[in-house]
Amino acid sequence: MDWVTCAFSAACTGIASRPSGFCLAHLPPDRLPEVLGEISPGRLLDLRGTTVNGDLLSRVLEATGHRLGRARLDRVRFTGDVRLPGVTFAGDVSLDGARFDRLASFFGARFEGNVSLAGARFVRELSFHGVTVRGHVSLDHAVMSRDALFSQAVFGHGLSCERARFDGYATFDGARLGDGAAFRGARFGRTVSFRKVSGHAGFDTAHFAADAYLSATGRLSAARARADGLLDVTVARCGVDLRGVEVAGTTTLRLTDSQADLEGAVLRGPATVTGRGLSTVTSLRQVEAADLTLFGLDLSACRFAGLAHPHGVRVKDCTFALTPRGLRMSLRWPMLRWFSRRSALADEHSLRGWASPEDPGTTPDRLAALYSGLRPSDRATSADFAFAAMEMRRQSGHRFWLSLSWLLCGYGMRMGRAAAWFVLLAALAAAVVALTSASHAARQPQHHPAVHR
């Protein structure tokens, strides 16, 4: 502690007032009105380390006219209910390490500066519902043992709850985050509701011990987070980072004109990713999901390499990359090839050199397994993937007959090629027959009929 403590006892950490040497909680009753009379509205209030009961808090607020300036309340212990309706803090407020033994309600209060509650402990409920803070709010390492309400709150310069602990129900519905909110390493013991929130939010490495409902209008990140219950994420016109997320329950991701990255995610329960408008998924690499449904998404740039269970992925109404069409030359046999347009994975584009190689670990064998396991709902894409699977097996060079099948009939899926071969062979046979007949006719001796006189 960097202040002179109360002379009442060694156990009291309250800041000493001059000239008595006692904190406000231990001042003689006849001296307290005199000290409170020296507190004026809008001026500095310093109660660091003091134990404040309900009566003392009411008398302090009355003395300041419910308008405080800079407030230094570090390590204050509030033993009674804290209710601040109509209270204005004109300066910064510091409550680092404070303890609230009963209800802590900031509803109706207004903060013109920053608010720091780092390391604070709330034994009962905490309410920031509808509170407006012009500056930044910090709850880093704070512990909220009961419900925490932040709905409809306005944080002008953002909210920080890094490594905070929310043991009860937590709601941020309708909050406006200003410069964004950070929940890195936070733990949520019960359901967290983060719906219709305006601004960016980061839940990287957070732990959701129960259900989590997350939505935001700005970028949303939950990289390497862990959810023991369900995870429901809804975003619009922004990006969402779910790389390395681990979900034990159901996963639901709704995108509207947004972009998502799920690389390395572990989705143990049923998972659904749906898109509206121009919504894309950029990566499903190294994803472990035995039951994953993709609906209405642009997957033309999505990487699938390392997808653990491709047979468990159902694809409906999604678009993929297209192979280039036309005549191309190669140093491998056949040197001259005609490519017809078909749906393909972005990984194949990198493998063939049609795009920048972003995944050097992609091989034809792995792509063949992906093409065989993925299950597009429409027949055209399903047929293209079946063709691509055979093509990748042929590219890996394991079976000679695949090359022959590709050359003759396109693995049984390009019957036009077989018809072309049939027409060519028929034409050659007809030509041979015609040439043979002409040659045979030329070798026949000429017989002239005898002339009788």
Summary of the structure (lengths in Angstrom):
residues: 453
radius of gyration: 36.8
end to end distance: 150.9
largest distance: 171.2
contacts: 1488
relative contact order: 0.04
helix: 21%
strand: 29%
